[in-house]
């Protein structure tokens, strides 16, 4: 699971770089940028689920 989490983080970082590159280049393809942002949000949710699963519950 830790390998999958690491892969998700790398993909999330790569998408962030791609979005920055497209917006920085003045790309007019707003649909593609929106799709990349949506995929990035889905990855963020998956990362959070994996992190919650891997973090033990602490009863205070």
N, C-alpha and C positions, 0 to 999 in steps of 0.2 A: 504494500500500500504506500510505503514511503517513496518508492520509485515512481509510482503513478502520480503522487502529489508533486514530486520534483518535476515530472514531465508537464504537468498542468501549469506549474509556475513558469516554466520555460516558455510554454506556448503563450501564456498570458503576457509575459514580457515581450515576446516576439510580436504579438498583435499590437501591443502598445507602441512599439517601434514602427510598425507598418502604418498605424494610424497617424503617428507624428510625421512620418515621411510624406504621406499623402496630403495631409493638411498643410505641411510646410512647403510642399511643391505647388500649392495652389490648385490642387486637383478639383475638377468640377464634378467628379463622380460621387455625389453625395450619397447615392444609394449604396455603393460599395463601402463607403466609410461607415454608414449606418449599420450595415451588416457586420462589419468588423467589430464595431462597438458592441453590438448585441452579442456576438460570439464571446467577446471579452467579458461581458457581464455574466454570461452563462458559466464561463470558466471560473470566474470569481466565486460564484455560488458553489460550484463543485469543489473548489479549494477549501472553502469554509466548511463544507460537509466533511471532507477528509480530515481537516484539522480538528474539528469537533470530535470525530470518531477516534482519532489518535491521542487526544488529550484526555487523560483520566478524570473522571468526576471526583471532586473533592467535597466531602461532606464536612461543612464547617460547624 
